[in-house]
Amino acid sequence: MVPAQWLSKSSAVSGRLEQILAGFWHTMAQPDNALRLRRALLVLLLVWAVVALSRFIWALVPSTEPLPDAVQAVINPIDTTATATVMQAVDLEQMLAWHLFGKPGASVPDAPQVVEVQENPRDGIEDGARETRLNLLLRGIVASTEDGLGHAIIENRKKQQVYAVGDKLPVPGNVSLAKVMPRQVVLDNGGTYELLVLFEASQLGKASAAPRPPPRPATEVDRRADEATTNMAKSYRQRLFSDPQSLADVVNVTAVREGGTLLGYRVSPGKDQQQFTQLGFKSGDLVMAVNGISLDNPANTMVLYTDMRSATEAVFELQRGDQALTLSVNLDSGAVE
């Protein structure tokens, strides 16, 4: 019963609404009523537009009222109570007395000067140098410094003399003292460095260091005072630079090696044996050096060739059998043009 009554009432209500809406639309359909409705809607639309426009304009105008500060969460707040307990007054006068940036008016020190260290030209010249064949004996060291400068007492032909670094020695060729060391000196023999070792004569030195005895002086054959030998030697030097092949008439030269090492050159007479003998040679003599330039190195032949242009004498170091011999001949003071 209840659903039937509820359905009858709802149908009655909907019917009434339909009547009311139909009456409203009929009334609004009248021309005068429709005109009034449009005017009312137009007025409402204008009022809404004015309000919206005023809000937009006020939004563009900056506000003079201070904005409220945003509340931000502080992660590590400063404890002012604890800081206040450790703060102390700063003594400015004491800090100024420290002169952290220098004293006022103090002179600025000059920049340090860079000293260029020059390399010593004598360093290491003794490395690889061989013992000299020159007829010289080192009798003493007068002074020696770390840079190789100093003086040495050198004996030649039983005469001793003090020489400084750079001094020319009294032997044929371009030989000078190049470096002084504690127990030896270095000689510059035409661009080749050679060693001259100091031999001590004291018994204490022999007992402690046991140095080898100095070499036995070679027998000297001096033909420099013989005028005929001098003229012959001069002519041979001229032929050496003008026509080297012509010297084969005087001397035959053969290289001598021992165990693959060049010892020197063995000489024998050529076509003219008398001239060969007059110069002081004998067949089979082994020439090991000329003017202190050793002949055990083929490269020294060019050094000797250049040295003979200006040499005033020629000193041959020979091995005649078991005897060491020095043969000296004069070449006069003139140089070959």
Protein Blocks (a to p, Z undefined) as FASTA:
>chain_A
ZZmmmmmmmmmmmmmmmmmmmmmmmmmmpmklmmmmmmmmmmmmmmmmmmmmmmmmmmmp
ccfbdcdddddddfbacdfklmmmmpccddfklmmmnomnopehiacddddddddddddf
kgoklgopacdfbdcddfbdfbdcfkopacddddeehiacdddehiacdbehjdddfbdc
fkbccddeehiacddddddfbfklmmmnopacdddddddddfklpmklmmmmmmmmmmmm
mmmmlmmmmpccddddeehiafbdcddddfblmlmmmnopaehiacfbgehiackbfklm
mmmmmmmmmpcbdcddddehjaccdddddebjbdcZZ
